[in-house]
Amino acid sequence: MLRKLHLVVATALLAALTCVLPASGQAAPRRIEITAKRFDFTPSEITLKKGEPVVLVLKSADVPHGLRFRELNVTVNAGKGQTGEVTFTPDKTGTFVGHCSVFCGAGHGSMTLTLHVVE
Ligand SMILES: [Cu+2]
């Protein structure tokens, strides 16, 4: 009887640990996938939380592109048909406009992505 109780307790503990661990901050940062192609980013708008680390994954669907948030000092580049990534933690709230950082043609100047950072 006692043995059975131990087993139940151990199983419950294990279940509780399994639930708690991924949420403990040890988990890998959230990955945000962005596709770049002449002349836009998809999605064109993303929202992140201040202080929460993320990985921005930039995939190029055609020519080389980049994405730079000057105010946040963040840049990620993706070669022709390739993927690049950068890990960063937004340290201020606000709305930031990222621009394509690799010249990619006639619409390059208007190729932007809007980033909202909230509390
Ligand atoms: Cu460009």
Backbone and ligand atoms as CSV (ligand in chain L), in Angstrom:
chain,resi,resn,atom,element,x,y,z
A,1,MET,N,N,0.839,-1.201,0.000
A,1,MET,CA,C,0.000,0.000,0.000
A,1,MET,C,C,0.876,1.254,0.000
A,2,LEU,N,N,1.864,1.236,0.950
A,2,LEU,CA,C,2.774,2.375,1.053
A,2,LEU,C,C,3.583,2.525,-0.239
A,3,ARG,N,N,3.967,1.396,-0.760
A,3,ARG,CA,C,4.761,1.388,-1.974
A,3,ARG,C,C,3.978,2.022,-3.136
A,4,LYS,N,N,2.717,1.686,-3.180
A,4,LYS,CA,C,1.857,2.201,-4.238
A,4,LYS,C,C,1.724,3.725,-4.114
A,5,LEU,N,N,1.644,4.171,-2.853
A,5,LEU,CA,C,1.522,5.605,-2.599
A,5,LEU,C,C,2.776,6.333,-3.090
A,6,HIS,N,N,3.930,5.742,-2.797
A,6,HIS,CA,C,5.189,6.330,-3.258
A,6,HIS,C,C,5.206,6.479,-4.767
A,7,LEU,N,N,4.718,5.433,-5.417
A,7,LEU,CA,C,4.704,5.443,-6.873
A,7,LEU,C,C,3.807,6.576,-7.385
A,8,VAL,N,N,2.667,6.741,-6.726
A,8,VAL,CA,C,1.729,7.795,-7.123
A,8,VAL,C,C,2.374,9.165,-6.934
A,9,VAL,N,N,3.039,9.335,-5.781
A,9,VAL,CA,C,3.687,10.618,-5.487
A,9,VAL,C,C,4.792,10.899,-6.506
A,10,ALA,N,N,5.591,9.886,-6.777
A,10,ALA,CA,C,6.696,10.055,-7.721
A,10,ALA,C,C,6.166,10.415,-9.104
A,11,THR,N,N,5.111,9.763,-9.508
A,11,THR,CA,C,4.526,10.029,-10.820
A,11,THR,C,C,3.980,11.459,-10.888
A,12,ALA,N,N,3.339,11.863,-9.797
A,12,ALA,CA,C,2.769,13.218,-9.747
A,12,ALA,C,C,3.879,14.259,-9.800
A,13,LEU,N,N,4.968,14.007,-9.067
A,13,LEU,CA,C,6.100,14.932,-9.069
A,13,LEU,C,C,6.693,15.056,-10.460
A,14,LEU,N,N,6.859,13.934,-11.101
A,14,LEU,CA,C,7.434,13.915,-12.438
A,14,LEU,C,C,6.550,14.702,-13.409
A,15,ALA,N,N,5.260,14.488,-13.287
A,15,ALA,CA,C,4.309,15.199,-14.147
A,15,ALA,C,C,4.396,16.694,-13.896
A,16,ALA,N,N,4.492,17.074,-12.619
A,16,ALA,CA,C,4.563,18.495,-12.271
A,16,ALA,C,C,5.835,19.112,-12.833
A,17,LEU,N,N,6.948,18.411,-12.696
A,17,LEU,CA,C,8.230,18.914,-13.211
A,17,LEU,C,C,8.177,19.092,-14.721
A,18,THR,N,N,7.602,18.123,-15.386
A,18,THR,CA,C,7.528,18.178,-16.842
A,18,THR,C,C,6.728,19.395,-17.296
A,19,CYS,N,N,5.707,19.721,-16.509
A,19,CYS,CA,C,4.881,20.886,-16.850
A,19,CYS,C,C,5.627,22.181,-16.591
A,20,VAL,N,N,6.382,22.214,-15.484
A,20,VAL,CA,C,6.997,23.461,-15.044
A,20,VAL,C,C,8.245,23.813,-15.835
A,21,LEU,N,N,9.053,22.809,-16.158
A,21,LEU,CA,C,10.354,23.084,-16.766
A,21,LEU,C,C,10.327,23.943,-18.034
A,22,PRO,N,N,9.466,23.646,-19.003
A,22,PRO,CA,C,9.529,24.448,-20.225
A,22,PRO,C,C,9.181,25.916,-19.984
A,23,ALA,N,N,8.455,26.206,-18.916
A,23,ALA,CA,C,8.038,27.582,-18.664
A,23,ALA,C,C,8.992,28.302,-17.725
A,24,SER,N,N,10.089,27.655,-17.353
A,24,SER,CA,C,10.950,28.208,-16.308
A,24,SER,C,C,11.956,29.239,-16.815
A,25,GLY,N,N,11.920,29.570,-18.103
A,25,GLY,CA,C,12.858,30.552,-18.618
A,25,GLY,C,C,14.071,29.891,-19.247
A,26,GLN,N,N,14.181,28.587,-19.102
A,26,GLN,CA,C,15.295,27.849,-19.696
A,26,GLN,C,C,14.960,27.493,-21.145
A,27,ALA,N,N,13.717,27.676,-21.507
A,27,ALA,CA,C,13.271,27.274,-22.838
A,27,ALA,C,C,13.981,28.108,-23.903
A,28,ALA,N,N,14.089,27.531,-25.078
A,28,ALA,CA,C,14.715,28.246,-26.199
A,28,ALA,C,C,13.869,29.463,-26.540
A,29,PRO,N,N,14.530,30.547,-26.988
A,29,PRO,CA,C,13.767,31.741,-27.348
A,29,PRO,C,C,12.780,31.455,-28.476
A,30,ARG,N,N,11.707,32.203,-28.465
A,30,ARG,CA,C,10.686,32.084,-29.504
A,30,ARG,C,C,11.296,32.451,-30.858
A,31,ARG,N,N,10.955,31.700,-31.870
A,31,ARG,CA,C,11.472,31.980,-33.218
A,31,ARG,C,C,10.403,32.679,-34.046
A,32,ILE,N,N,10.791,33.793,-34.621
A,32,ILE,CA,C,9.871,34.554,-35.460
A,32,ILE,C,C,10.358,34.424,-36.894
A,33,GLU,N,N,9.581,33.793,-37.733
A,33,GLU,CA,C,10.014,33.588,-39.114
A,33,GLU,C,C,9.471,34.674,-40.019
A,34,ILE,N,N,10.368,35.261,-40.769
A,34,ILE,CA,C,10.019,36.355,-41.673
A,34,ILE,C,C,10.541,35.997,-43.061
A,35,THR,N,N,9.689,36.132,-44.051
A,35,THR,CA,C,10.123,35.886,-45.421
A,35,THR,C,C,10.337,37.221,-46.126
A,36,ALA,N,N,11.487,37.352,-46.759
A,36,ALA,CA,C,11.798,38.559,-47.517
A,36,ALA,C,C,11.792,38.219,-48.994
A,37,LYS,N,N,11.075,39.036,-49.754
A,37,LYS,CA,C,11.172,38.921,-51.203
A,37,LYS,C,C,10.920,40.296,-51.772
A,38,ARG,N,N,11.422,40.542,-52.993
A,38,ARG,CA,C,11.201,41.844,-53.632
A,38,ARG,C,C,9.710,42.170,-53.638
A,39,PHE,N,N,9.172,43.195,-53.042
A,39,PHE,CA,C,9.876,44.136,-52.192
A,39,PHE,C,C,9.120,44.263,-50.891
A,40,ASP,N,N,8.949,43.142,-50.229
A,40,ASP,CA,C,8.291,43.236,-48.924
A,40,ASP,C,C,8.698,42.103,-47.993
A,41,PHE,N,N,8.309,42.305,-46.732
A,41,PHE,CA,C,8.528,41.279,-45.725
A,41,PHE,C,C,7.180,40.684,-45.354
A,42,THR,N,N,7.156,39.368,-45.101
A,42,THR,CA,C,5.934,38.708,-44.649
A,42,THR,C,C,6.249,37.955,-43.365
A,43,PRO,N,N,5.581,38.235,-42.234
A,43,PRO,CA,C,4.575,39.296,-42.093
A,43,PRO,C,C,5.232,40.678,-42.163
A,44,SER,N,N,4.395,41.686,-42.383
A,44,SER,CA,C,4.934,43.040,-42.505
A,44,SER,C,C,4.918,43.751,-41.160
A,45,GLU,N,N,4.368,43.055,-40.151
A,45,GLU,CA,C,4.240,43.671,-38.834
A,45,GLU,C,C,4.375,42.574,-37.782
A,46,ILE,N,N,5.211,42.792,-36.769
A,46,ILE,CA,C,5.320,41.816,-35.680
A,46,ILE,C,C,5.290,42.536,-34.333
A,47,THR,N,N,4.880,41.801,-33.316
A,47,THR,CA,C,4.820,42.370,-31.967
A,47,THR,C,C,5.627,41.491,-31.025
A,48,LEU,N,N,6.537,42.101,-30.279
A,48,LEU,CA,C,7.383,41.376,-29.328
A,48,LEU,C,C,7.193,41.971,-27.946
A,49,LYS,N,N,7.617,41.199,-26.941
A,49,LYS,CA,C,7.545,41.688,-25.570
A,49,LYS,C,C,8.913,42.174,-25.126
A,50,LYS,N,N,8.919,43.313,-24.483
A,50,LYS,CA,C,10.161,43.855,-23.934
A,50,LYS,C,C,10.758,42.846,-22.948
A,51,GLY,N,N,12.045,42.610,-23.071
A,51,GLY,CA,C,12.737,41.716,-22.142
A,51,GLY,C,C,12.639,40.240,-22.483
A,52,GLU,N,N,11.882,39.909,-23.517
A,52,GLU,CA,C,11.739,38.495,-23.892
A,52,GLU,C,C,12.614,38.198,-25.115
A,53,PRO,N,N,13.626,37.333,-24.933
A,53,PRO,CA,C,14.517,37.043,-26.061
A,53,PRO,C,C,13.794,36.343,-27.207
A,54,VAL,N,N,14.142,36.702,-28.412
A,54,VAL,CA,C,13.556,36.055,-29.591
A,54,VAL,C,C,14.647,35.813,-30.622
A,55,VAL,N,N,14.366,34.896,-31.520
A,55,VAL,CA,C,15.239,34.684,-32.666
A,55,VAL,C,C,14.476,35.163,-33.892
A,56,LEU,N,N,15.030,36.135,-34.580
A,56,LEU,CA,C,14.435,36.559,-35.849
A,56,LEU,C,C,15.072,35.716,-36.944
A,57,VAL,N,N,14.235,34.980,-37.651
A,57,VAL,CA,C,14.706,34.118,-38.725
A,57,VAL,C,C,14.270,34.754,-40.041
A,58,LEU,N,N,15.224,35.180,-40.817
A,58,LEU,CA,C,14.915,35.851,-42.084
A,58,LEU,C,C,15.210,34.907,-43.239
A,59,LYS,N,N,14.165,34.626,-44.013
A,59,LYS,CA,C,14.321,33.746,-45.175
A,59,LYS,C,C,14.173,34.571,-46.431
A,60,SER,N,N,15.128,34.418,-47.329
A,60,SER,CA,C,15.003,35.098,-48.609
A,60,SER,C,C,14.344,34.169,-49.616
A,61,ALA,N,N,13.321,34.682,-50.275
A,61,ALA,CA,C,12.642,33.878,-51.286
A,61,ALA,C,C,13.195,34.165,-52.680
A,62,ASP,N,N,14.088,35.135,-52.764
A,62,ASP,CA,C,14.687,35.416,-54.079
A,62,ASP,C,C,16.144,35.898,-53.939
A,63,VAL,N,N,16.343,37.191,-54.060
A,63,VAL,CA,C,17.704,37.741,-54.027
A,63,VAL,C,C,18.150,37.986,-52.573
A,64,PRO,N,N,19.416,38.337,-52.350
A,64,PRO,CA,C,19.842,38.636,-50.978
A,64,PRO,C,C,19.082,39.832,-50.387
A,65,HIS,N,N,18.701,39.685,-49.134
A,65,HIS,CA,C,18.023,40.762,-48.408
A,65,HIS,C,C,18.626,40.863,-47.015
A,66,GLY,N,N,18.261,41.932,-46.352
A,66,GLY,CA,C,18.648,42.098,-44.952
A,66,GLY,C,C,17.508,42.789,-44.234
A,67,LEU,N,N,17.579,42.809,-42.922
A,67,LEU,CA,C,16.570,43.527,-42.139
A,67,LEU,C,C,17.304,44.208,-40.990
A,68,ARG,N,N,17.172,45.529,-40.963
A,68,ARG,CA,C,17.885,46.277,-39.933
A,68,ARG,C,C,16.946,47.203,-39.164
A,69,PHE,N,N,17.039,47.084,-37.840
A,69,PHE,CA,C,16.362,48.030,-36.948
A,69,PHE,C,C,17.463,48.891,-36.341
A,70,ARG,N,N,17.628,50.049,-36.934
A,70,ARG,CA,C,18.735,50.910,-36.532
A,70,ARG,C,C,18.668,51.271,-35.054
A,71,GLU,N,N,17.441,51.628,-34.610
A,71,GLU,CA,C,17.293,52.085,-33.220
A,71,GLU,C,C,17.563,50.988,-32.200
A,72,LEU,N,N,17.392,49.746,-32.618
A,72,LEU,CA,C,17.594,48.621,-31.698
A,72,LEU,C,C,18.954,47.972,-31.899
A,73,ASN,N,N,19.690,48.477,-32.901
A,73,ASN,CA,C,21.005,47.934,-33.200
A,73,ASN,C,C,20.937,46.444,-33.550
A,74,VAL,N,N,19.954,46.103,-34.380
A,74,VAL,CA,C,19.750,44.707,-34.771
A,74,VAL,C,C,19.765,44.608,-36.292
A,75,THR,N,N,20.561,43.688,-36.797
A,75,THR,CA,C,20.596,43.442,-38.243
A,75,THR,C,C,20.658,41.944,-38.485
A,76,VAL,N,N,19.914,41.486,-39.473
A,76,VAL,CA,C,20.041,40.085,-39.894
A,76,VAL,C,C,20.059,40.072,-41.418
A,77,ASN,N,N,20.926,39.247,-41.968
A,77,ASN,CA,C,21.041,39.156,-43.426
A,77,ASN,C,C,20.696,37.749,-43.887
A,78,ALA,N,N,20.135,37.676,-45.088
A,78,ALA,CA,C,19.848,36.376,-45.696
A,78,ALA,C,C,20.341,36.426,-47.130
A,79,GLY,N,N,21.243,35.518,-47.469
A,79,GLY,CA,C,21.756,35.444,-48.837
A,79,GLY,C,C,20.674,34.962,-49.786
A,80,LYS,N,N,20.995,34.974,-51.071
A,80,LYS,CA,C,20.063,34.545,-52.109
A,80,LYS,C,C,19.454,33.179,-51.788
A,81,GLY,N,N,18.137,33.134,-51.590
A,81,GLY,CA,C,17.443,31.880,-51.307
A,81,GLY,C,C,17.811,31.253,-49.969
A,82,GLN,N,N,18.499,32.005,-49.116
A,82,GLN,CA,C,18.978,31.430,-47.862
A,82,GLN,C,C,18.287,32.014,-46.635
A,83,THR,N,N,18.719,31.522,-45.477
A,83,THR,CA,C,18.118,31.929,-44.221
A,83,THR,C,C,19.195,32.449,-43.284
A,84,GLY,N,N,18.901,33.549,-42.630
A,84,GLY,CA,C,19.817,34.063,-41.609
A,84,GLY,C,C,19.042,34.252,-40.330
A,85,GLU,N,N,19.738,34.278,-39.206
A,85,GLU,CA,C,19.015,34.533,-37.972
A,85,GLU,C,C,19.830,35.337,-36.990
A,86,VAL,N,N,19.123,36.017,-36.113
A,86,VAL,CA,C,19.768,36.813,-35.070
A,86,VAL,C,C,18.928,36.671,-33.799
A,87,THR,N,N,19.615,36.533,-32.678
A,87,THR,CA,C,18.923,36.465,-31.395
A,87,THR,C,C,19.054,37.815,-30.724
A,88,PHE,N,N,17.957,38.353,-30.255
A,88,PHE,CA,C,18.068,39.601,-29.514
A,88,PHE,C,C,16.924,39.735,-28.530
A,89,THR,N,N,17.106,40.642,-27.590
A,89,THR,CA,C,16.091,40.898,-26.575
A,89,THR,C,C,15.725,42.372,-26.643
A,90,PRO,N,N,14.486,42.676,-27.042
A,90,PRO,CA,C,14.087,44.085,-27.113
A,90,PRO,C,C,14.205,44.724,-25.723
A,91,ASP,N,N,14.900,45.857,-25.637
A,91,ASP,CA,C,15.107,46.470,-24.327
A,91,ASP,C,C,14.345,47.779,-24.164
A,92,LYS,N,N,13.536,48.129,-25.170
A,92,LYS,CA,C,12.687,49.310,-25.021
A,92,LYS,C,C,11.386,49.113,-25.778
A,93,THR,N,N,10.344,49.730,-25.251
A,93,THR,CA,C,9.051,49.605,-25.909
A,93,THR,C,C,8.931,50.676,-26.992
A,94,GLY,N,N,8.005,50.451,-27.909
A,94,GLY,CA,C,7.767,51.433,-28.954
A,94,GLY,C,C,7.518,50.750,-30.283
A,95,THR,N,N,7.408,51.568,-31.298
A,95,THR,CA,C,7.213,51.068,-32.650
A,95,THR,C,C,8.448,51.412,-33.458
A,96,PHE,N,N,9.025,50.403,-34.077
A,96,PHE,CA,C,10.275,50.584,-34.809
A,96,PHE,C,C,10.084,50.099,-36.241
A,97,VAL,N,N,10.680,50.817,-37.167
A,97,VAL,CA,C,10.563,50.416,-38.562
A,97,VAL,C,C,11.895,49.834,-39.027
A,98,GLY,N,N,11.835,48.571,-39.445
A,98,GLY,CA,C,13.032,47.925,-39.970
A,98,GLY,C,C,13.063,48.085,-41.473
A,99,HIS,N,N,14.253,48.302,-42.010
A,99,HIS,CA,C,14.416,48.465,-43.451
A,99,HIS,C,C,15.264,47.338,-44.012
A,100,CYS,N,N,15.016,47.042,-45.271
A,100,CYS,CA,C,15.888,46.098,-45.944
A,100,CYS,C,C,17.283,46.736,-46.000
A,101,SER,N,N,18.306,45.962,-45.660
A,101,SER,CA,C,19.654,46.523,-45.550
A,101,SER,C,C,20.580,46.084,-46.682
A,102,VAL,N,N,20.024,45.355,-47.630
A,102,VAL,CA,C,20.825,44.939,-48.792
A,102,VAL,C,C,20.088,45.418,-50.041
A,103,PHE,N,N,20.759,46.194,-50.863
A,103,PHE,CA,C,20.067,46.719,-52.044
A,103,PHE,C,C,19.567,45.578,-52.915
A,104,CYS,N,N,18.234,45.600,-53.194
A,104,CYS,CA,C,17.657,44.458,-53.899
A,104,CYS,C,C,16.847,44.860,-55.121
A,105,GLY,N,N,16.894,46.132,-55.486
A,105,GLY,CA,C,16.193,46.542,-56.699
A,105,GLY,C,C,15.376,47.812,-56.503
A,106,ALA,N,N,14.477,48.064,-57.465
A,106,ALA,CA,C,13.754,49.335,-57.529
A,106,ALA,C,C,12.922,49.643,-56.284
A,107,GLY,N,N,12.354,48.618,-55.658
A,107,GLY,CA,C,11.469,48.866,-54.515
A,107,GLY,C,C,12.174,48.754,-53.174
A,108,HIS,N,N,13.494,48.626,-53.203
A,108,HIS,CA,C,14.272,48.399,-51.993
A,108,HIS,C,C,14.008,49.443,-50.902
A,109,GLY,N,N,13.949,50.697,-51.326
A,109,GLY,CA,C,13.799,51.791,-50.350
A,109,GLY,C,C,12.513,51.750,-49.561
A,110,SER,N,N,11.489,51.113,-50.116
A,110,SER,CA,C,10.206,51.087,-49.410
A,110,SER,C,C,9.928,49.714,-48.800
A,111,MET,N,N,10.965,48.898,-48.703
A,111,MET,CA,C,10.801,47.548,-48.156
A,111,MET,C,C,11.004,47.610,-46.640
A,112,THR,N,N,9.896,47.586,-45.916
A,112,THR,CA,C,9.974,47.793,-44.470
A,112,THR,C,C,9.162,46.764,-43.697
A,113,LEU,N,N,9.487,46.654,-42.426
A,113,LEU,CA,C,8.745,45.791,-41.506
A,113,LEU,C,C,8.547,46.576,-40.215
A,114,THR,N,N,7.322,46.610,-39.731
A,114,THR,CA,C,7.024,47.365,-38.522
A,114,THR,C,C,7.069,46.440,-37.305
A,115,LEU,N,N,7.836,46.844,-36.316
A,115,LEU,CA,C,8.008,46.050,-35.100
A,115,LEU,C,C,7.452,46.822,-33.907
A,116,HIS,N,N,6.510,46.191,-33.221
A,116,HIS,CA,C,5.981,46.787,-31.995
A,116,HIS,C,C,6.599,46.056,-30.812
A,117,VAL,N,N,7.105,46.793,-29.867
A,117,VAL,CA,C,7.604,46.180,-28.629
A,117,VAL,C,C,6.721,46.686,-27.491
A,118,VAL,N,N,6.098,45.724,-26.818
A,118,VAL,CA,C,5.162,46.074,-25.746
A,118,VAL,C,C,5.668,45.557,-24.402
A,119,GLU,N,N,5.118,46.108,-23.322
A,119,GLU,CA,C,5.484,45.663,-21.967
A,119,GLU,C,C,5.005,44.244,-21.735
L,1,CU,CU,CU,16.556,45.479,-50.315
